Amino acid sequence: MLALMGDMLKLIGWIVIGLFRSRASLEAGAWYFATLNAAQKITKAARLSNFDRLAFASLYGIAPGVVNAW
């Protein structure tokens, strides 16, 4: 319960601070979060199709030591 109260006070504090931030600071924050969001979209793991899984499984059957190359 005490942690929840502390979190609420932090939130209120950040809201009050946000009211007095400069325009440039707000734009820099928005740019940072947009860049972070774009980077997360790029680094998401690719989804493999069944054909891809079959190809990787057959390659692993031919050369299982390649997995440990990285």
C-alpha positions, 0 to 999 in steps of 0.5 A: 500500500505504501509503495502504491502511494509513493508511485502515485506521488511520483506520478503527480510530481512528473505531471507537475514538472511536465506542465513547466517543461519547455517546448524543445524539451517536449519535442526532444522527449517525443523524438526519443520515444519515436526513435525507441519505438522504431528501433523496437519494431526493427529488432522484433524477431522474424516469424518463420514459415513452415518452409523456413523451419524445414530448411533450417532443420535439414541444414542442421541435419547436414552440419549440426556444428554450425549452431555453435559457431556463433 
